[in-house]
Amino acid sequence: MRLRSQKSEATPKIPGVLRLTLELALARKFHQTLGANLKTRWTAARRVIARGHSPVGLDMSDFDTVLEHWGITSKAELQTVRGGILCDLIVSVVVLLGVAVTLISQGQSQVGLCSGIVLASLIPVIALPKIWRLRVLHTQRFIPFSQWLRGRS
């Protein structure tokens, strides 16, 4: 039982209109920042895709050169490296997907929902390079990432 002399130390309530205005301002700032960030990343991705060449000064037609460039010392390590990349791919996708689903399903505000959607959209960004590397190691033939994205083998 609480006595009148005991006052709870509650945070002051913000009036509804002010709270709505603050949430809208935060959402607007979030969307502006997100838009600028995505535009920068999209421009960089387009630049990489347009280049379509292998690393400078390396003869990537020789698969042993590719392995050396990627830090794989012998062809005997290929199975271990492929297993490690596959494990990393699975763990990365599962963790990102789990966090994104949690944010989307339990998001009480627009920021939680937007954060979940942004995290879910990062899955291809993380997965595609790993899938490409697995494909190169499986076929034992180098193809630049940009050409692989465009479907040119």
N, C-alpha and C positions, 0 to 999 in steps of 0.2 A: 504494500500500500504506500502510495506516494503522498507526502505532505505538501501543502501549498508552498511552504518555504523552500522546498527542493525544486529547483527549476532545471529542466533538461537543457543541456548544452547543444541544442539543435542548430544547424546552419540556417541562416536567414533564407526565407523563401523568396524566390524571384517571381515577380508578377508574370502571368502567362504571356502577355504581349512582349515583354522584354525578353523572356526566355526564348520565345519563338524567333524574335529578331536576332538574338545571339546565335541560335542554331542555324538560321538561314545564312548569316554572315560566315559562320564556320564552314558550312556546306559549300557556299560559293567559293571561298578561299581554297577549300580542298579540291573542288572541281577545276579551278583555274590552275593550281599547281599540278594536278594530275594531267590536265590537257597539255600543259607546257612540257612536262616530263615525257609523255607519250609521243609528242610531236618530235622532240629531240631524238628519242630512241628510234622512231620510225625513219627519220632522216638518216641516221647512222646505219640502220639496217639496209636501207635502200642503197646507200653508198657501198656497203660490203657486197651486196648481191650484184650490183652493177660491175664491180671490179672483175670478179670471176677468174682470178689467177692464183697460182700456188705461191708459197712464201718465196721472197726474193732470194735469188742465188742458189736455190736448191733444185736438184733434178728429182722431181717427185715421181717420175716414171719408173724409177727403180724402187721397189717396195722396201728393200733393206734401208734405203735412205729415209723413207717415211718412218720406219721403226726406230731408227737412230734419232731422228728429229723429235719423236714422241717419247724418247727415253726408254725404249724397249730394247734390251741388249741382245736378245736372241729370239728366234722364232719359237723356241720351246716355251717361252713365257706367254705366248699369244693366248692360250686357253685361260690362264690365270688372269691376265689383264682383261680379257673379254668378260670373264665372270665378275671381276671387280666393278667394271663399268656397268654391267647389267644390274648388279646389286645396288650400286649407287643410284642408278636410274629408278629402280623400283622404290627404294627408300625415299628419294626426293619427291617423287610423284605422290606417294601415299601420304607423306607428312604434309605437303602443301595442300593436297586435296582435303585431308582431315581438318586442317586449320581453316581452310576456306569454307567448308561445309559448316563447321562449328560457328564461325563468324556470321555466316548467312542465316543459319537457323536460329541462332540466339541473339542476333543483332536487334537491339531495341530501338536503334536509331538508324538514320540514313548512313552515317559514317561507318557503322558496323557492317551494313549491307554492302556499301561501296568497297570497303576494305576486303571483304570476302571475295567479291567479284574480281578485284585487282589481283589478289593472290591466286585465284583460279586461272586468271589469264596468264600468269607467269609460268604455268606448267609447260606449255609448248616451248617457251624460251629456254627452259632448263632441259627439257627432254630432247628437243631436236638435235642439238650438237652431240649429245651422248648417243643417240640413235645413229647419227651419221658416222661417228667414230666406230661404233660397233659394225656398221655396214662395211666400212673400209677395211677393218681388220678381218671380217668374215670373207670378203671377196679377194683380199690381199691385192687390191688395186686401188691406188689413190685417185680420188676425184675431188676437186675443190668443193667446199661446202656450198658455195653459191650455185654451182652447176647442179649439185645434188638436190638443192631446194627447188630448182627449176625443172627437175626430172630428167636431166641429161646425164646419161651414163657413159 
